[in-house]
Amino acid sequence: MEALFGPTLIGKNGPVPTSSLNSRFVLVYFSAHWCPPCRGFTPKLGMFYDSVNSGSKQVEVIYVSRDKTPDQFNEYYSEMPWLALPYEDKARIAALGNRYQIQQIPCLILIDNQGNMKRNTCRMDVTNKGPNCLSDWEQALSR
């Protein structure tokens, strides 16, 4: 994961070593403050995240910002309970967008622990199935 995200991610209480990621499901969330569909989906994703992690942590989300300014990033990220790639890491943000062929936002993808994309319909999964989508993700990871 460090090769993808670098040594450190941003967490709510400061830097988080990327090596500490150990959730069963790792989602990468491409989104931006200026994007109306993103602003509509982020609260749903937040409720989903809180719900599936209420017992033990099953899901981690890494926000990859498409914001235009650091202020936009900071304001938008303040609404999110998960981790983020540093806004300043433009090269890594571009590389992730290219690697996963991100054409539009919001985009939520499931990756395995080698960084391979296993499912690119996670936004629809969360919207349509809520926590019940975890069984679909489990199947996707086992393929």
Z-matrix of the N, CA and C atoms (Angstrom, degrees):
N
C 1 1.455
C 2 1.532 1 112.33
N 3 1.335 2 115.68 1 -31.37
C 4 1.466 3 117.85 2 179.69
C 5 1.525 4 111.97 3 -61.32
N 6 1.334 5 116.91 4 -34.18
C 7 1.467 6 119.78 5 179.54
C 8 1.528 7 110.42 6 -62.50
N 9 1.331 8 116.39 7 -32.67
C 10 1.468 9 120.65 8 179.63
C 11 1.516 10 112.72 9 -80.54
N 12 1.333 11 115.69 10 -48.52
C 13 1.466 12 121.06 11 -167.29
C 14 1.528 13 114.44 12 -107.46
N 15 1.318 14 117.27 13 -4.29
C 16 1.448 15 119.52 14 -175.89
C 17 1.518 16 110.39 15 84.88
N 18 1.331 17 117.50 16 176.83
C 19 1.461 18 121.01 17 -173.77
C 20 1.527 19 113.83 18 -72.24
N 21 1.345 20 117.36 19 -24.58
C 22 1.459 21 119.94 20 -171.90
C 23 1.521 22 111.30 21 -138.69
N 24 1.327 23 115.16 22 135.81
C 25 1.461 24 122.38 23 172.77
C 26 1.522 25 108.54 24 -108.31
N 27 1.315 26 115.86 25 165.78
C 28 1.466 27 120.94 26 176.35
C 29 1.526 28 108.03 27 -91.06
N 30 1.325 29 115.65 28 129.94
C 31 1.449 30 120.93 29 174.59
C 32 1.516 31 109.54 30 -119.04
N 33 1.294 32 117.14 31 172.55
C 34 1.461 33 121.54 32 -178.13
C 35 1.520 34 112.93 33 -64.75
N 36 1.334 35 116.25 34 -25.84
C 37 1.466 36 120.22 35 -179.04
C 38 1.521 37 112.00 36 -112.62
N 39 1.337 38 116.48 37 25.01
C 40 1.452 39 120.01 38 179.38
C 41 1.514 40 112.00 39 114.73
N 42 1.333 41 116.75 40 -169.41
C 43 1.463 42 121.32 41 -176.86
C 44 1.529 43 112.31 42 -62.61
N 45 1.339 44 115.35 43 144.54
C 46 1.459 45 122.62 44 178.46
C 47 1.529 46 107.47 45 -126.12
N 48 1.329 47 117.84 46 124.00
C 49 1.464 48 118.84 47 177.96
C 50 1.537 49 110.38 48 -62.55
N 51 1.309 50 115.99 49 130.16
C 52 1.460 51 120.13 50 178.97
C 53 1.525 52 110.34 51 -58.41
N 54 1.316 53 116.79 52 -32.03
C 55 1.468 54 121.29 53 -179.61
C 56 1.528 55 112.24 54 -63.27
N 57 1.340 56 118.17 55 -15.37
C 58 1.468 57 120.60 56 -179.38
C 59 1.535 58 112.77 57 -85.51
N 60 1.332 59 117.86 58 -3.19
C 61 1.470 60 120.26 59 178.03
C 62 1.522 61 109.22 60 -65.20
N 63 1.311 62 116.77 61 118.06
C 64 1.462 63 119.03 62 179.38
C 65 1.524 64 111.99 63 -142.90
N 66 1.311 65 117.95 64 21.37
C 67 1.464 66 120.87 65 176.97
C 68 1.522 67 109.50 66 -72.95
N 69 1.308 68 115.79 67 150.42
C 70 1.472 69 120.78 68 179.01
C 71 1.521 70 110.67 69 -60.03
N 72 1.325 71 116.63 70 -42.27
C 73 1.462 72 121.77 71 -177.17
C 74 1.528 73 109.33 72 -116.17
N 75 1.325 74 116.47 73 122.90
C 76 1.460 75 121.58 74 176.10
C 77 1.523 76 107.36 75 -113.45
N 78 1.326 77 114.45 76 120.19
C 79 1.455 78 121.69 77 -179.48
C 80 1.518 79 109.45 78 -111.04
N 81 1.313 80 116.36 79 141.68
C 82 1.454 81 121.49 80 175.75
C 83 1.525 82 106.35 81 -110.98
N 84 1.344 83 115.12 82 124.31
C 85 1.458 84 121.75 83 -173.47
C 86 1.523 85 110.01 84 -113.60
N 87 1.327 86 115.45 85 107.55
C 88 1.467 87 122.27 86 176.08
C 89 1.522 88 106.90 87 -91.69
N 90 1.330 89 116.23 88 120.78
C 91 1.454 90 119.93 89 -173.00
C 92 1.529 91 108.92 90 -160.38
N 93 1.342 92 115.75 91 172.21
C 94 1.466 93 120.35 92 178.56
C 95 1.523 94 110.57 93 -157.43
N 96 1.313 95 114.68 94 149.44
C 97 1.463 96 123.95 95 179.45
C 98 1.523 97 112.19 96 -59.03
N 99 1.330 98 117.57 97 -38.44
C 100 1.467 99 122.55 98 -174.01
C 101 1.528 100 113.31 99 -78.37
N 102 1.329 101 118.06 100 -6.18
C 103 1.473 102 123.64 101 -172.91
C 104 1.528 103 110.43 102 -96.17
N 105 1.357 104 118.82 103 109.88
C 106 1.472 105 119.89 104 -178.57
C 107 1.535 106 114.74 105 -55.84
N 108 1.351 107 120.60 106 -44.08
C 109 1.471 108 117.81 107 177.59
C 110 1.530 109 112.72 108 -62.10
N 111 1.331 110 116.66 109 -33.13
C 112 1.471 111 120.25 110 177.09
C 113 1.523 112 109.89 111 -64.64
N 114 1.323 113 115.76 112 -45.42
C 115 1.466 114 119.87 113 -178.11
C 116 1.524 115 110.89 114 -65.54
N 117 1.326 116 116.81 115 -25.97
C 118 1.464 117 119.94 116 175.01
C 119 1.516 118 112.90 117 -77.04
N 120 1.347 119 116.74 118 -35.27
C 121 1.458 120 120.53 119 -176.04
C 122 1.526 121 113.42 120 -83.55
N 123 1.316 122 118.25 121 -33.78
C 124 1.466 123 120.96 122 -174.88
C 125 1.535 124 113.11 123 -54.70
N 126 1.342 125 120.28 124 -44.96
C 127 1.476 126 118.35 125 177.65
C 128 1.534 127 112.68 126 -62.69
N 129 1.340 128 117.69 127 -36.02
C 130 1.470 129 120.59 128 176.83
C 131 1.519 130 110.48 129 -64.07
N 132 1.335 131 115.72 130 -43.03
C 133 1.455 132 119.81 131 178.60
C 134 1.529 133 110.09 132 -64.31
N 135 1.317 134 117.28 133 -37.92
C 136 1.465 135 121.07 134 177.58
C 137 1.514 136 112.37 135 -61.58
N 138 1.342 137 116.77 136 -43.39
C 139 1.476 138 120.03 137 178.41
C 140 1.522 139 110.45 138 -65.66
N 141 1.331 140 116.72 139 -41.58
C 142 1.459 141 121.87 140 177.68
C 143 1.535 142 109.95 141 -60.42
N 144 1.322 143 116.22 142 -47.75
C 145 1.470 144 122.62 143 -178.94
C 146 1.526 145 110.62 144 -57.93
N 147 1.321 146 116.08 145 -48.04
C 148 1.468 147 119.98 146 179.43
C 149 1.525 148 111.14 147 -63.50
N 150 1.330 149 116.69 148 -40.27
C 151 1.458 150 121.54 149 -177.92
C 152 1.526 151 111.76 150 -65.29
N 153 1.330 152 117.88 151 -50.51
C 154 1.467 153 120.11 152 -175.79
C 155 1.524 154 112.89 153 -73.96
N 156 1.315 155 116.55 154 -17.67
C 157 1.466 156 119.97 155 179.61
C 158 1.525 157 112.79 156 -103.65
N 159 1.337 158 117.52 157 11.42
C 160 1.473 159 119.64 158 -174.83
C 161 1.525 160 112.38 159 -67.45
N 162 1.324 161 118.54 160 -32.76
C 163 1.456 162 121.07 161 177.06
C 164 1.509 163 109.69 162 -87.48
N 165 1.316 164 115.52 163 -79.98
C 166 1.462 165 121.00 164 174.42
C 167 1.527 166 107.53 165 -121.63
N 168 1.302 167 115.25 166 157.30
C 169 1.468 168 119.78 167 -175.36
C 170 1.523 169 110.09 168 -73.30
N 171 1.333 170 115.59 169 115.00
C 172 1.460 171 121.75 170 179.28
C 173 1.517 172 111.87 171 -107.70
N 174 1.337 173 115.81 172 -31.15
C 175 1.457 174 121.33 173 -171.36
C 176 1.521 175 109.77 174 -124.49
N 177 1.339 176 115.19 175 132.21
C 178 1.454 177 120.10 176 169.06
C 179 1.519 178 107.56 177 -119.97
N 180 1.323 179 114.90 178 140.17
C 181 1.457 180 121.79 179 177.77
C 182 1.529 181 107.09 180 -116.31
N 183 1.319 182 115.53 181 137.49
C 184 1.461 183 121.29 182 174.49
C 185 1.522 184 107.21 183 -117.43
N 186 1.324 185 114.86 184 115.37
C 187 1.458 186 121.75 185 -179.70
C 188 1.517 187 109.68 186 -79.91
N 189 1.335 188 115.55 187 125.10
C 190 1.463 189 122.26 188 174.95
C 191 1.526 190 105.71 189 -113.16
N 192 1.305 191 115.19 190 109.42
C 193 1.459 192 122.09 191 -169.88
C 194 1.523 193 113.24 192 -78.32
N 195 1.313 194 114.71 193 137.81
C 196 1.465 195 122.04 194 168.52
C 197 1.535 196 108.89 195 -112.69
N 198 1.336 197 115.37 196 21.06
C 199 1.462 198 120.65 197 179.24
C 200 1.524 199 110.24 198 -65.14
N 201 1.332 200 115.21 199 156.05
C 202 1.462 201 120.51 200 -176.63
C 203 1.528 202 113.14 201 -91.78
N 204 1.334 203 117.49 202 -21.46
C 205 1.467 204 120.44 203 -179.10
C 206 1.531 205 109.66 204 -138.71
N 207 1.335 206 116.85 205 157.70
C 208 1.475 207 119.04 206 175.22
C 209 1.523 208 111.87 207 -60.01
N 210 1.336 209 118.00 208 -35.50
C 211 1.464 210 120.22 209 179.26
C 212 1.524 211 111.29 210 -63.36
N 213 1.342 212 116.60 211 -42.67
C 214 1.471 213 119.77 212 176.84
C 215 1.521 214 110.26 213 -60.28
N 216 1.339 215 115.53 214 -45.51
C 217 1.461 216 119.97 215 178.90
C 218 1.526 217 110.68 216 -57.79
N 219 1.320 218 116.54 217 -50.72
C 220 1.465 219 120.36 218 -176.43
C 221 1.520 220 111.81 219 -62.12
N 222 1.331 221 117.00 220 -42.22
C 223 1.468 222 119.73 221 179.80
C 224 1.530 223 110.75 222 -64.78
N 225 1.327 224 116.40 223 -45.73
C 226 1.465 225 120.52 224 -177.69
C 227 1.521 226 110.97 225 -68.87
N 228 1.323 227 116.76 226 -44.88
C 229 1.463 228 119.59 227 -178.70
C 230 1.530 229 111.16 228 -64.40
N 231 1.313 230 118.07 229 -26.93
C 232 1.470 231 120.42 230 178.93
C 233 1.529 232 111.37 231 -62.43
N 234 1.339 233 117.81 232 -19.19
C 235 1.469 234 122.55 233 179.20
C 236 1.525 235 112.36 234 -88.75
N 237 1.323 236 117.86 235 -3.36
C 238 1.468 237 122.06 236 -172.15
C 239 1.531 238 111.24 237 -109.23
N 240 1.356 239 117.30 238 138.41
C 241 1.470 240 120.21 239 -179.64
C 242 1.529 241 114.45 240 -89.93
N 243 1.325 242 118.79 241 -0.38
C 244 1.464 243 121.83 242 -172.32
C 245 1.526 244 112.57 243 -106.59
N 246 1.326 245 115.42 244 -165.10
C 247 1.463 246 121.97 245 -177.22
C 248 1.525 247 111.15 246 -88.94
N 249 1.322 248 116.39 247 165.97
C 250 1.456 249 121.01 248 178.07
C 251 1.521 250 110.14 249 -144.13
N 252 1.319 251 114.43 250 149.06
C 253 1.456 252 121.01 251 168.34
C 254 1.523 253 106.75 252 -74.90
N 255 1.322 254 118.88 253 139.04
C 256 1.469 255 118.72 254 179.54
C 257 1.535 256 111.48 255 -56.22
N 258 1.304 257 116.40 256 134.87
C 259 1.467 258 123.03 257 -179.43
C 260 1.524 259 111.51 258 -55.50
N 261 1.323 260 116.53 259 -37.62
C 262 1.460 261 122.25 260 -175.26
C 263 1.526 262 112.72 261 -70.46
N 264 1.325 263 117.92 262 -15.48
C 265 1.463 264 121.91 263 -174.56
C 266 1.535 265 110.46 264 -82.77
N 267 1.329 266 115.04 265 62.21
C 268 1.467 267 121.37 266 -174.07
C 269 1.528 268 113.03 267 -61.33
N 270 1.324 269 117.42 268 -37.44
C 271 1.470 270 120.02 269 -179.13
C 272 1.527 271 110.31 270 -63.54
N 273 1.331 272 116.41 271 -43.39
C 274 1.460 273 120.14 272 -179.43
C 275 1.536 274 110.43 273 -69.32
N 276 1.329 275 117.29 274 -38.62
C 277 1.468 276 121.12 275 177.76
C 278 1.530 277 109.48 276 -60.40
N 279 1.327 278 117.06 277 -45.52
C 280 1.473 279 121.21 278 178.67
C 281 1.524 280 110.81 279 -64.14
N 282 1.328 281 116.80 280 -42.20
C 283 1.464 282 120.63 281 -179.05
C 284 1.530 283 111.14 282 -63.26
N 285 1.330 284 117.16 283 -40.86
C 286 1.467 285 120.30 284 178.35
C 287 1.531 286 110.76 285 -65.66
N 288 1.327 287 116.74 286 -42.12
C 289 1.460 288 120.13 287 177.51
C 290 1.519 289 111.56 288 -59.66
N 291 1.330 290 116.28 289 -40.74
C 292 1.462 291 120.81 290 178.01
C 293 1.521 292 111.87 291 -70.10
N 294 1.315 293 116.09 292 -45.68
C 295 1.470 294 120.03 293 -177.75
C 296 1.522 295 111.62 294 -57.83
N 297 1.332 296 115.89 295 -43.31
C 298 1.469 297 119.97 296 -176.63
C 299 1.524 298 112.67 297 -97.20
N 300 1.339 299 117.29 298 8.02
C 301 1.459 300 123.54 299 176.18
C 302 1.532 301 112.14 300 51.19
N 303 1.325 302 115.12 301 52.27
C 304 1.458 303 121.00 302 -179.10
C 305 1.529 304 108.79 303 -75.68
N 306 1.322 305 116.29 304 116.55
C 307 1.466 306 122.18 305 -177.60
C 308 1.527 307 111.74 306 -99.64
N 309 1.341 308 116.26 307 -29.13
C 310 1.464 309 119.73 308 -178.18
C 311 1.516 310 109.22 309 -151.28
N 312 1.315 311 114.80 310 161.23
C 313 1.461 312 120.97 311 177.50
C 314 1.522 313 107.92 312 -122.55
N 315 1.318 314 118.13 313 154.74
C 316 1.467 315 127.46 314 -0.52
C 317 1.526 316 111.26 315 -72.79
N 318 1.310 317 114.93 316 146.44
C 319 1.458 318 121.31 317 176.92
C 320 1.529 319 107.45 318 -137.50
N 321 1.323 320 115.18 319 128.89
C 322 1.460 321 121.81 320 -179.12
C 323 1.519 322 107.45 321 -125.22
N 324 1.338 323 115.96 322 119.15
C 325 1.462 324 119.86 323 -177.24
C 326 1.529 325 110.50 324 -123.08
N 327 1.318 326 114.80 325 152.08
C 328 1.460 327 122.85 326 175.61
C 329 1.521 328 108.11 327 -99.97
N 330 1.339 329 116.56 328 130.38
C 331 1.460 330 120.50 329 175.62
C 332 1.530 331 109.66 330 -120.82
N 333 1.330 332 114.72 331 155.92
C 334 1.466 333 118.86 332 174.43
C 335 1.526 334 109.11 333 -89.39
N 336 1.325 335 116.90 334 -178.26
C 337 1.466 336 118.72 335 -174.49
C 338 1.525 337 113.10 336 -75.27
N 339 1.341 338 118.03 337 -1.11
C 340 1.462 339 121.24 338 170.50
C 341 1.531 340 111.00 339 -99.53
N 342 1.325 341 116.58 340 -0.77
C 343 1.456 342 120.76 341 -179.92
C 344 1.513 343 114.74 342 87.25
N 345 1.328 344 117.20 343 8.70
C 346 1.463 345 120.40 344 177.65
C 347 1.523 346 110.07 345 -78.47
N 348 1.337 347 116.52 346 134.67
C 349 1.460 348 119.24 347 177.49
C 350 1.525 349 108.74 348 -70.86
N 351 1.324 350 115.95 349 126.90
C 352 1.457 351 121.83 350 -179.57
C 353 1.530 352 112.05 351 -108.24
N 354 1.328 353 116.56 352 -20.82
C 355 1.466 354 119.71 353 -179.78
C 356 1.530 355 107.99 354 -161.39
N 357 1.334 356 115.97 355 132.36
C 358 1.464 357 119.15 356 -179.03
C 359 1.526 358 112.93 357 -114.40
N 360 1.326 359 116.74 358 12.60
C 361 1.473 360 121.45 359 -179.14
C 362 1.530 361 111.85 360 -110.35
N 363 1.309 362 116.67 361 25.15
C 364 1.466 363 120.05 362 -173.67
C 365 1.529 364 112.83 363 -66.06
N 366 1.323 365 117.58 364 -29.87
C 367 1.472 366 119.32 365 176.51
C 368 1.528 367 109.67 366 -60.72
N 369 1.331 368 117.03 367 -46.61
C 370 1.468 369 120.41 368 178.98
C 371 1.533 370 110.05 369 -66.77
N 372 1.332 371 116.78 370 -37.98
C 373 1.465 372 120.19 371 178.80
C 374 1.526 373 110.52 372 -58.29
N 375 1.326 374 116.40 373 -49.24
C 376 1.463 375 121.35 374 -178.91
C 377 1.521 376 110.15 375 -62.90
N 378 1.327 377 116.73 376 -44.19
C 379 1.467 378 121.40 377 -177.87
C 380 1.523 379 111.25 378 -65.60
N 381 1.331 380 117.15 379 -44.36
C 382 1.469 381 120.92 380 -171.73
C 383 1.525 382 114.01 381 -90.09
N 384 1.323 383 117.97 382 -30.82
C 385 1.465 384 120.37 383 -172.73
C 386 1.518 385 114.09 384 -117.48
N 387 1.335 386 117.64 385 -17.29
C 388 1.456 387 119.96 386 -176.30
C 389 1.522 388 110.08 387 58.44
N 390 1.337 389 117.15 388 -143.53
C 391 1.470 390 120.81 389 -176.71
C 392 1.529 391 114.33 390 -59.17
N 393 1.333 392 117.10 391 -20.01
C 394 1.465 393 119.40 392 178.69
C 395 1.523 394 112.95 393 -66.09
N 396 1.329 395 117.57 394 -13.57
C 397 1.471 396 119.76 395 -179.90
C 398 1.524 397 112.29 396 -73.38
N 399 1.321 398 118.42 397 -12.90
C 400 1.463 399 119.52 398 -177.80
C 401 1.524 400 112.03 399 -60.27
N 402 1.326 401 118.17 400 -32.89
C 403 1.473 402 119.56 401 178.49
C 404 1.532 403 110.44 402 -67.60
N 405 1.329 404 116.99 403 -36.35
C 406 1.474 405 120.09 404 175.58
C 407 1.527 406 109.97 405 -63.53
N 408 1.322 407 116.11 406 -41.72
C 409 1.466 408 120.29 407 -179.20
C 410 1.524 409 110.89 408 -67.00
N 411 1.336 410 116.04 409 -36.87
C 412 1.459 411 120.05 410 177.54
C 413 1.534 412 109.25 411 -60.55
N 414 1.331 413 117.04 412 -44.26
C 415 1.463 414 121.31 413 178.27
C 416 1.531 415 110.49 414 -62.71
N 417 1.333 416 116.58 415 -42.47
C 418 1.470 417 120.87 416 -179.06
C 419 1.535 418 110.39 417 -61.51
N 420 1.313 419 116.81 418 -40.42
C 421 1.472 420 120.24 419 -179.86
C 422 1.531 421 111.72 420 -68.68
N 423 1.318 422 117.15 421 -27.89
C 424 1.464 423 119.39 422 -176.44
C 425 1.536 424 112.63 423 -84.05
N 426 1.328 425 116.56 424 -6.74
C 427 1.474 426 119.55 425 179.18
C 428 1.502 427 111.34 426 -81.49
